[in-house]
């Protein structure tokens, strides 16, 4: 009697393992080339080297007072969101 139970249990376990393998192969999509790597972390925003001076002004996109830098060309840029000040700052 124990031999019959052992053979039956072995057959049942083999059938379940085979069925799981077939079901997994049926559901898993076929690989279509290399896997994409995760995106690298963005580089930290550095302060522009060619900036002449720094000043605080109201940043419209941020809706608060932020630090700006002024360039030789007369343009000004917010250091938080990198937007430019309309018309430059004088």
PyMOL commands that set and color helices and strands:
alter all, ss='L'
color gray80, all
select helices_A, chain A and resi 2-27
alter helices_A, ss='H'
color red, helices_A
select strands_A, chain A and resi 53-59+64-70+76-78
alter strands_A, ss='S'
color yellow, strands_A
deselect
rebuild
show_as cartoon
